[in-house]
């Protein structure tokens, strides 16, 4: 209702919204004021959905819903990181009074008479004491009067007196109707795998860690499971953190693969373990530095930051490779020169290029971190991770890599024969063949322009063919479907449709569990109620 800017304090926003609500209260109808209002801070996306069910179907939906409300909901809301916990189709216990209009008409009783009798005789009253001060001192005893209090069972409600007749007889509730313990409202209810169930949706608090919050809720449910009645169990039917964990594992695997590929490529082109070791040391140094800066800035590891680290691995080794190749070139051309002297001479030539390359790359990624709005929030961690990795890589190339070159490199270091000799020879042949081709193409400007135009056309075609979206769509292991029946559909027809849909969904390959919420536009016990929605997942 009251949108806030990105980066604002959720607590302050909650207070501001609450103040607005308090200002509007005097203008609201009295009936709405009696219902009460609540202001909560929570994410709009569902974090998890738990199903409380009876495997052997010993308990019905009414019992399961109330058990979840009484024993689980408040505890779940107290878990750190949980913004709110909501029970789909909450069926709170209520004493329901069904009256016969025919009997009431004969006896001349109106519905307001029944309501007044229920309100007058179902009260919690403090009646006081007999014989207490300021009565006289000759009172020997004090008696505390205790009233029955609020009524609790069906028999007590049935005996409520609606009217006292002149002949001394009474008209009670049971004389004009019946009383049952049921749900306060049955407009919606939950199902799990075709049977009764209570579905609890958990929402994340703004700024909370999804993985930590989901883990805390699952630990709470495991502790509560030990106190469940017999034949009551729970199951996580929808959990967004499953996708997050799987994605993190995939990115971590990609991170390891990228590190291995970089190691292989560097070894193939540099030709020795000594020279390969120097660029590889720059990778963990840069990554540790990135983690330190992200921790200091309050960032967390997520999909975007992990993908940035995958890209950074290929970037951070470049500066170290430049240093190693420059020092090796000096050693090959000057056999009498020591590694320390060759390193000093090489760094005098490549220090400025390393700084220039770093500044050029920073000019690309730093503006990305300054993009405003929600897009900027998405790419801020990506840009920060890459920028920090590049800066640390440049510092490492100017300090650590030269020191390692002076210590580790030797004259004519590297394999002279064996399989590596053929690989190095092939790389040299490719390099010698590539240079003349480029030299000739540079002189033919028309061919270069045509090739550039072809590349641009291919980019445009791929850009149009690639699906666009604010956030890429990914398979998160679940789906939601909403069905709406025609107005006036009967209860029996609704039940049949829901069962048929559940059977069809259950027959799909890979479907494990189905949670269904059935809702009606009017009271469940009314013959003309209309199903408003029947979402299944």
DOGU-686729 format. One line per 10 residues: their letters; for each residue z, x, y of C-alpha. Coordinates in Angstrom, 1 decimal, m for minus. Each point is the difference from the previous one (the first is absolute). Last residue first. Example, Ala and Ser with C-alpha at 12.3 -4.5 7.8 and 13.67 -1.06 7.14 Angstrom:
SA	7.1,13.7,m1.1 ~ 0.7,m1.4,m3.4
# end
This chain:
XXXXXXXXXX	m6.7,0.7,m27.2 ~ m0.1,m3.7,0.3 ~ 0.1,m2.2,3.2 ~ 0.3,m3.7,m0.5 ~ m0.4,m1.7,3.3 ~ 0.5,m3.3,1.7 ~ 0.6,m2.2,m3.0 ~ 0.2,m3.6,1.2 ~ 2.9,m2.3,m0.8 ~ m0.9,m3.6,m0.7
XXXXXXXXXX	2.5,m0.7,m2.8 ~ 2.9,1.4,2.0 ~ 2.2,2.2,m2.2 ~ m1.3,3.3,1.4 ~ 0.5,m1.1,3.6 ~ m3.0,0.4,2.2 ~ m2.8,2.6,0.7 ~ 0.6,1.7,m3.3 ~ 0.3,3.7,m0.9 ~ m0.5,1.8,m3.3
XXXXXXXXXX	0.8,3.8,0.0 ~ m1.4,1.9,m3.0 ~ 0.7,3.4,m1.4 ~ m2.3,1.3,m2.7 ~ 0.7,3.1,m2.1 ~ m2.1,2.5,m2.0 ~ m3.6,m0.5,1.0 ~ m2.1,2.8,m1.3 ~ m2.9,m2.1,m1.4 ~ 0.0,m3.5,1.4
XXXXXXXXXX	1.5,m2.6,m2.5 ~ 3.2,m0.3,2.0 ~ m2.0,m1.1,3.0 ~ m1.7,m2.8,m1.9 ~ 3.3,m1.1,m1.5 ~ 1.7,0.0,3.4 ~ m2.8,m2.0,1.5 ~ 0.2,m2.6,m2.8 ~ 3.8,m0.3,0.4 ~ m0.2,m0.4,3.8
XXXXXXXXXX	m2.8,m2.6,m0.4 ~ 2.1,m2.0,m2.6 ~ 3.1,0.0,2.2 ~ m2.0,m1.2,3.0 ~ m1.6,m2.8,m2.1 ~ 3.5,m1.1,m1.1 ~ 1.4,0.0,3.5 ~ m2.9,m2.1,1.3 ~ m2.6,1.1,2.5 ~ 0.3,m1.9,3.3
XXXXXXXXXX	m1.9,2.5,2.1 ~ m2.4,2.2,m2.0 ~ 1.5,3.1,m1.7 ~ 0.4,3.3,1.7 ~ m0.2,3.3,m1.9 ~ 1.0,3.4,1.3 ~ m0.8,3.2,m1.9 ~ 1.9,3.4,0.3 ~ m0.9,3.2,m1.7 ~ 1.7,3.0,m1.6
XXXXXXXXXX	m0.4,3.6,m1.1 ~ m0.4,1.5,3.5 ~ m3.7,0.4,m0.1 ~ m0.9,1.6,3.3 ~ m1.7,m1.4,3.1 ~ m0.5,2.6,2.8 ~ 2.1,m0.7,3.1 ~ m1.6,m1.2,3.2 ~ m3.2,m0.9,m1.8 ~ m3.6,1.1,m0.5
XXXXXXXXXX	m1.9,0.1,m3.3 ~ m2.3,3.0,m0.3 ~ m3.7,m0.9,0.0 ~ m0.3,0.1,3.8 ~ 1.5,3.4,0.3 ~ m2.0,1.2,m2.9 ~ m3.2,m1.0,1.7 ~ 1.1,1.6,3.3 ~ 1.0,3.2,m1.7 ~ m3.4,0.2,m1.8
XXXXXXXXXX	m1.8,m0.5,3.3 ~ 2.1,2.8,1.5 ~ m0.9,2.3,m2.8 ~ m3.7,m0.8,0.2 ~ 0.0,0.6,3.8 ~ 1.6,3.4,m0.6 ~ m2.7,0.9,m2.5 ~ m2.7,m1.1,2.4 ~ 1.6,2.1,2.8 ~ 0.2,3.0,m2.3
XXXXXXXXXX	m3.6,m0.3,m1.0 ~ m1.1,m0.3,3.6 ~ 2.0,3.1,1.0 ~ m1.9,2.3,m2.3 ~ 1.5,3.4,1.1 ~ 3.5,m1.0,m1.3 ~ m1.6,m0.9,m3.3 ~ m1.1,3.6,m0.5 ~ 3.4,1.6,0.5 ~ 1.6,m2.7,m2.1
XXXXXXXXXX	m2.2,0.8,m2.9 ~ 0.5,3.8,0.5 ~ 3.9,m0.5,m0.1 ~ 0.1,m2.2,m3.0 ~ m1.7,2.4,m2.4 ~ 2.5,2.8,0.7 ~ 2.9,m2.4,m0.3 ~ m1.2,m1.4,m3.2 ~ m0.6,3.5,m1.4 ~ 3.5,1.1,1.1
XXXXXXXXXX	1.6,m3.0,m1.7 ~ m2.0,0.7,m3.2 ~ 1.2,3.6,0.0 ~ 3.5,m1.1,0.5 ~ m0.2,m2.3,m3.0 ~ m1.7,2.6,m2.1 ~ 2.7,2.6,0.8 ~ 2.7,m2.6,m0.6 ~ m1.2,m0.3,m3.7 ~ 0.7,3.7,m0.8
XXXXXXXXXX	m0.4,2.9,2.3 ~ 1.2,1.5,3.3 ~ 3.0,m2.3,0.5 ~ 1.8,0.2,3.3 ~ 1.5,2.7,2.3 ~ m2.4,2.5,1.2 ~ 2.6,1.4,2.4 ~ 3.3,m1.9,m0.1 ~ 1.4,m3.2,1.4 ~ 3.6,m1.0,m0.6
XXXXXXXXXX	2.2,1.5,2.7 ~ m2.2,0.1,3.0 ~ m1.6,m3.3,m1.0 ~ 3.4,m1.6,m0.3 ~ 1.0,1.0,3.5 ~ m3.4,m1.2,1.4 ~ 0.6,m3.4,m1.8 ~ 3.5,m0.5,1.3 ~ m0.6,0.5,3.7 ~ m3.3,m1.2,1.5
XXXXXXXXXX	m1.1,m2.0,m3.0 ~ 3.5,m1.5,m0.3 ~ 0.0,m1.1,3.7 ~ m3.5,m1.5,m0.6 ~ 1.2,m1.8,m3.1 ~ 3.1,m1.3,1.8 ~ m2.2,m1.4,2.7 ~ m2.4,m1.5,m2.5 ~ 2.7,m1.6,m2.1 ~ 1.7,m1.4,3.1
XXXXXXXXXX	m3.2,m1.6,1.1 ~ m0.9,m1.4,m3.4 ~ 3.4,m1.6,m0.5 ~ 0.2,m1.3,3.6 ~ m3.5,m1.6,m0.3 ~ 0.8,m1.8,m3.2 ~ 3.4,m1.1,1.3 ~ m1.6,m1.5,3.1 ~ m2.9,m1.7,m1.9 ~ 1.6,m3.3,m0.9
XXXXXXXXXX	2.2,m0.2,3.2 ~ m3.1,0.7,2.1 ~ m1.8,m2.9,m1.6 ~ 3.0,m2.2,0.8 ~ m0.2,0.7,3.6 ~ m0.7,3.2,2.0 ~ m2.0,3.0,m1.2 ~ 2.0,3.2,0.8 ~ 0.0,1.5,m3.5 ~ m3.8,m0.2,m0.1
XXXXXXXXXX	m0.2,1.9,3.2 ~ 1.7,2.9,m1.8 ~ m2.4,0.0,m2.9 ~ m3.3,1.1,1.5 ~ 1.2,2.3,2.8 ~ 2.3,1.6,m2.6 ~ m3.0,1.0,m2.0 ~ m1.6,1.7,2.9 ~ 3.4,1.7,0.9 ~ 0.3,1.3,m3.5
XXXXXXXXXX	m3.5,1.4,m0.1 ~ 0.6,1.8,3.3 ~ 3.3,1.5,m1.1 ~ m1.7,1.3,m3.2 ~ m3.0,1.3,2.0 ~ 2.3,1.9,2.4 ~ 2.0,1.7,m2.7 ~ m3.1,1.0,m2.0 ~ m1.0,3.4,1.6 ~ 3.4,1.6,0.7
XXXXXXXXXX	1.2,m1.5,m3.3 ~ m2.6,2.1,m1.9 ~ 1.1,3.3,1.6 ~ 3.6,m0.6,m0.8 ~ m0.8,m1.1,m3.5 ~ m2.2,3.0,m0.7 ~ 2.8,2.3,1.3 ~ 2.5,m1.6,m2.3 ~ m2.4,0.1,m3.0 ~ m0.6,3.7,0.5
XXXXXXXXXX	m3.3,1.3,1.3 ~ m1.8,2.7,m2.0 ~ m2.3,m2.5,m1.8 ~ m1.2,m1.4,3.4 ~ m2.8,m2.5,m0.6 ~ 1.6,m1.7,m3.0 ~ 3.5,0.1,1.6 ~ m1.2,m1.6,3.2 ~ m1.8,m2.8,m1.9 ~ 3.1,m0.6,m2.0
XXXXXXXXXX	2.1,m0.4,3.2 ~ m2.5,m2.6,1.4 ~ m0.2,m1.9,m3.3 ~ 3.8,m0.2,m0.2 ~ 0.4,m1.2,3.6 ~ m2.8,m2.6,m0.3 ~ 1.5,m1.2,m3.3 ~ 3.4,m0.4,1.7 ~ m1.5,m2.2,2.7 ~ m1.9,m2.1,m2.5
XXXXXXXXXX	3.0,m0.6,m2.3 ~ 1.7,m2.5,2.4 ~ m3.1,m2.3,0.1 ~ m0.5,m0.8,m3.6 ~ 3.6,m0.7,m0.5 ~ 0.1,m2.1,3.2 ~ m2.3,m2.6,m1.4 ~ 2.3,m0.7,m3.0 ~ 3.0,0.1,2.5 ~ m1.7,m2.7,2.1
XXXXXXXXXX	m0.4,m2.1,m3.1 ~ 3.8,0.3,m0.5 ~ 0.7,m1.0,3.6 ~ m2.2,m3.1,m0.3 ~ 1.3,m1.1,m3.4 ~ 3.7,0.4,0.9 ~ 2.5,2.7,0.5 ~ 2.4,m0.9,2.7 ~ 0.1,0.8,3.7 ~ 3.2,0.5,2.0
XXXXXXXXXX	m1.4,2.6,2.3 ~ 2.3,2.7,m1.5 ~ m1.0,m0.9,m3.5 ~ m3.7,0.1,0.9 ~ 0.5,3.5,1.6 ~ 1.8,1.3,m3.1 ~ m2.6,m1.5,m2.4 ~ m2.8,1.6,2.0 ~ 1.7,3.4,0.0 ~ 0.4,m0.3,m3.8
XXXXXXXXXX	m3.7,m0.8,m0.3 ~ m1.0,3.0,2.2 ~ 2.0,2.5,m2.1 ~ m1.1,m1.7,m3.2 ~ m3.7,0.6,0.9 ~ 0.2,3.4,1.7 ~ 1.1,1.6,m3.3 ~ m3.3,m1.1,m1.5 ~ m1.9,1.9,2.7 ~ 1.7,3.3,m1.0
XXXXXXXXXX	0.0,m0.4,m3.8 ~ m3.8,m0.2,m0.2 ~ m0.4,3.5,1.4 ~ 2.3,1.5,m2.6 ~ m1.4,m2.1,m2.8 ~ m3.5,1.3,0.5 ~ m3.5,m1.2,0.7 ~ 0.2,m1.4,3.5 ~ m2.6,m2.7,m0.6 ~ 1.0,m1.1,m3.5
XXXXXXXXXX	3.7,0.4,0.7 ~ m0.2,m2.1,3.2 ~ m1.9,m2.7,m1.9 ~ 2.5,m0.1,m2.8 ~ 3.0,m0.1,2.2 ~ m1.5,m2.7,2.2 ~ m0.7,m2.0,m3.1 ~ 3.6,0.4,m1.2 ~ 1.4,m1.1,3.3 ~ m2.3,m2.9,0.2
XXXXXXXXXX	0.9,m1.1,m3.5 ~ 3.7,0.2,0.9 ~ m0.5,m2.1,3.1 ~ m2.2,m2.5,m1.9 ~ 2.9,m0.4,m2.6 ~ 2.4,m0.6,2.9 ~ m2.5,m2.6,1.5 ~ m0.2,m1.8,m3.4 ~ 3.8,0.1,m0.4 ~ 0.4,m1.3,3.6
XXXXXXXXXX	m2.4,m2.8,m0.7 ~ 1.8,m1.0,m3.2 ~ 3.3,0.0,1.9 ~ m1.4,m2.1,2.8 ~ m1.7,m2.4,m2.4 ~ 3.2,m0.6,m1.9 ~ 1.8,m0.2,3.4 ~ m1.8,m3.3,0.8 ~ 2.0,m1.7,m2.8 ~ m0.9,m3.4,m1.4
XXXXXXXXXX	1.4,m1.6,m3.2 ~ 3.2,2.0,m0.3 ~ 1.9,m1.6,m2.8 ~ 3.3,m1.7,m0.4 ~ 2.1,m1.3,m2.9 ~ 2.1,m3.0,m1.0 ~ 0.5,m0.9,m3.6 ~ 3.7,0.7,0.1 ~ 1.5,m0.1,3.5 ~ m0.8,3.0,2.2
XXXXXXXXXX	2.9,2.4,0.7 ~ m1.7,3.1,m1.4 ~ m3.2,m1.0,1.8 ~ 1.9,0.3,3.3 ~ 0.1,3.8,m0.4 ~ m3.7,0.1,m0.9 ~ m0.8,m2.2,3.0 ~ 1.9,2.3,2.3 ~ m1.8,3.1,m1.3 ~ m3.3,m1.9,0.4
XXXXXXXXXX	0.8,m0.8,3.6 ~ 1.0,3.6,0.8 ~ m3.3,1.3,m1.5 ~ m2.0,m2.5,2.0 ~ 1.8,1.1,3.2 ~ m0.5,3.7,m0.7 ~ m3.7,m0.4,m0.8 ~ m0.7,m2.2,3.0 ~ 1.8,2.2,2.6 ~ 1.2,m2.1,2.9
XXXXXXXXXX	m1.7,0.0,3.4 ~ 0.1,m3.8,0.4 ~ 2.0,m1.6,m2.8 ~ m1.9,m0.7,m3.2 ~ m0.3,m3.5,m1.4 ~ 1.2,m1.1,m3.4 ~ m1.4,m3.2,m1.7 ~ 2.2,m1.6,m2.6 ~ m1.6,m2.3,m2.6 ~ 2.2,m2.3,m2.1
XXXXXXXXXX	m1.4,m1.0,m3.4 ~ m0.8,m2.8,m2.4 ~ m2.8,0.5,m2.4 ~ m3.8,0.6,0.1 ~ 0.2,3.8,0.4 ~ 2.6,m0.4,2.8 ~ 0.3,m3.2,2.0 ~ 1.3,m0.7,3.5 ~ 0.9,m3.2,1.9 ~ m1.2,m1.9,3.0
XXXXXXXXXX	0.8,m3.4,1.7 ~ 3.0,m0.3,m2.2 ~ 2.6,m0.2,2.7 ~ 3.8,m0.2,m0.3 ~ m0.4,0.7,m3.7 ~ 1.9,m2.0,m2.6 ~ 3.5,m1.3,m0.9 ~ m0.4,m3.7,m0.7 ~ 1.2,m3.3,1.5 ~ m1.1,m3.5,m0.8
XXXXXXXXXX	m0.5,m3.2,1.9 ~ 1.6,m3.1,1.5 ~ 3.1,m0.4,m2.1 ~ 0.4,3.7,m0.5 ~ 0.4,0.5,3.7 ~ 3.0,m2.3,0.0 ~ 0.4,m3.6,1.2 ~ 3.6,m0.8,0.0 ~ 2.1,m3.1,m0.9 ~ 3.0,m1.2,2.0
XXXXXXXXXX	m1.3,m3.5,0.6 ~ m1.0,0.9,3.5 ~ m2.5,2.6,m1.3 ~ 0.4,3.7,0.6 ~ m3.3,1.8,0.5 ~ m1.7,3.3,m0.9 ~ 2.9,1.3,m2.0 ~ m0.7,3.4,m1.6 ~ 0.5,m0.3,m3.7 ~ m3.5,1.4,m0.9
XXXXXXXXXX	0.6,3.1,2.1 ~ 3.1,0.8,m1.9 ~ m1.7,m0.6,m3.4 ~ m2.9,2.4,1.0 ~ 2.2,3.0,0.7 ~ 1.2,2.0,3.0 ~ 1.5,m2.2,2.6 ~ 1.3,1.6,3.2 ~ 3.7,0.1,0.5 ~ 2.5,m1.7,m2.2
XXXXXXXXXX	2.6,0.0,2.7 ~ 3.2,2.0,0.0 ~ 3.2,m1.1,1.8 ~ 2.6,2.7,0.3 ~ 3.5,m1.4,m0.4 ~ 2.9,1.3,1.9 ~ 3.5,m0.8,m1.3 ~ 3.5,m0.6,1.1 ~ m0.7,m1.6,3.4 ~ 3.3,m0.1,2.0
XXXXXXXXXX	m1.3,2.4,2.6 ~ m2.2,m2.5,1.7 ~ m3.8,0.1,0.2 ~ m1.6,2.7,2.2 ~ m0.5,1.5,m2.5 ~ m1.1,m0.7,m3.6 ~ 1.1,m3.0,m2.1 ~ m3.4,m1.1,m1.2 ~ m2.9,2.5,0.1 ~ m3.6,0.2,1.2
XXXXXXXXXX	m3.2,m2.0,m0.8 ~ m2.5,2.8,0.2 ~ m3.2,m1.9,m1.0 ~ m3.1,1.2,m2.0 ~ m2.3,m3.0,m0.2 ~ m1.9,m2.1,m2.5 ~ 1.4,m3.4,0.8 ~ m1.3,m0.6,3.5 ~ m3.4,1.7,m0.4 ~ m0.8,m1.8,m3.3
XXXXXXXXXX	1.2,m3.3,1.4 ~ m2.1,0.4,3.1 ~ m3.1,0.9,m2.0 ~ 0.5,m3.1,m2.3 ~ 0.4,m2.3,3.0 ~ m3.1,1.6,1.7 ~ m2.0,m0.9,m3.1 ~ 0.8,m3.6,0.6 ~ 2.2,m2.3,m2.1 ~ m0.4,m3.8,m0.1
XXXXXXXXXX	1.1,m0.3,m3.6 ~ m3.3,m1.6,m1.1 ~ m2.0,2.5,2.1 ~ 1.9,3.0,m1.3 ~ m0.5,m1.2,m3.6 ~ m3.8,m0.2,0.5 ~ m0.2,3.3,1.9 ~ 1.5,1.9,m2.9 ~ 1.5,3.2,1.2 ~ m0.6,3.6,m1.2
XXXXXXXXXX	2.7,2.4,1.1 ~ m0.7,3.7,m0.4 ~ 2.9,2.5,0.0 ~ m1.5,3.4,1.0 ~ m0.6,3.3,m1.7 ~ m2.5,2.2,1.9 ~ m3.6,0.0,m1.4 ~ m1.6,2.8,1.9 ~ m3.8,m0.2,m0.5 ~ m0.7,3.7,0.6
XXXXXXXXXX	3.2,1.8,0.6 ~ m0.1,2.4,3.0 ~ 1.6,3.4,0.4 ~ m0.1,1.6,3.4 ~ m0.3,3.3,1.8 ~ 1.0,2.1,m3.0 ~ 0.2,3.7,1.0 ~ 3.6,0.5,m1.1 ~ 1.0,m2.6,m2.6 ~ 2.1,m2.7,1.6
XXXXXXXXXX	m2.8,m2.6,m0.3 ~ 0.0,0.5,m3.8 ~ 3.7,m0.7,m0.2 ~ m0.4,m3.2,2.0 ~ m2.8,m1.3,m2.2 ~ 1.4,0.9,m3.4 ~ 3.1,m2.0,m1.1 ~ m0.1,m3.4,1.8 ~ m3.7,m0.3,0.8 ~ m1.2,1.5,m3.3
XXXXXXXXXX	2.3,m2.2,m2.0 ~ m1.1,m2.9,2.0 ~ m3.7,0.6,m0.8 ~ 0.7,0.7,m3.6 ~ 2.0,m3.2,m0.4 ~ m2.5,m2.2,1.6 ~ m3.0,1.6,m1.7 ~ 1.4,m0.9,m3.4 ~ 2.2,2.0,m2.4 ~ m0.5,0.6,m3.7
XXXXXXXXXX	m3.6,0.9,0.3 ~ 0.2,2.7,m2.7 ~ m1.0,2.7,2.5 ~ 1.9,m1.7,2.9 ~ m1.3,1.2,3.3 ~ 0.8,1.9,3.2 ~ m3.3,1.2,1.4 ~ 0.0,2.8,2.5 ~ m2.6,0.5,2.8 ~ m0.2,3.3,1.8
XXXXXXXXXX	m0.9,1.4,3.4 ~ m1.5,m3.1,1.6 ~ m1.8,0.7,3.3 ~ 1.2,m1.5,3.3 ~ 2.5,2.7,0.5 ~ 3.5,m1.1,0.9 ~ 2.3,m0.5,3.0 ~ 1.8,m3.3,m0.2 ~ 0.7,m2.8,2.4 ~ 1.6,m3.1,m1.5
XXXXXXXXXX	0.2,m3.6,1.1 ~ 2.3,m2.9,m0.8 ~ m0.7,m3.4,m1.6 ~ 2.4,m1.7,2.4 ~ m2.0,1.3,3.0 ~ m3.1,m1.5,m1.5 ~ 1.6,m3.4,m0.1 ~ 1.2,0.4,3.6 ~ m3.5,0.5,1.3 ~ m0.7,3.3,1.6
XXXXXXXXXX	0.1,0.6,3.8 ~ 3.6,1.3,0.0 ~ m1.0,2.5,m2.7 ~ m2.8,1.7,2.0 ~ 2.2,2.5,1.8 ~ 1.7,0.9,m3.2 ~ m3.4,0.7,m1.6 ~ m1.1,2.3,2.8 ~ 3.3,2.0,m0.4 ~ m0.6,0.2,m3.8
XXXXXXXXXX	m3.5,1.4,0.7 ~ 1.4,2.7,2.2 ~ 2.7,0.9,m2.5 ~ m2.5,0.3,m2.8 ~ m2.2,2.2,2.2 ~ 2.9,2.2,0.7 ~ 0.7,0.4,m3.7 ~ m3.7,0.6,m0.7 ~ m0.1,3.0,2.5 ~ m3.5,0.3,1.5
XXXXXXX	m2.5,2.4,m1.5 ~ m2.9,m2.4,0.1 ~ 0.3,m2.7,2.6 ~ 1.7,m3.3,m0.8 ~ m1.4,m3.4,m0.9 ~ 2.2,m3.0,0.9 ~ m0.9,m2.9,m2.4
# end
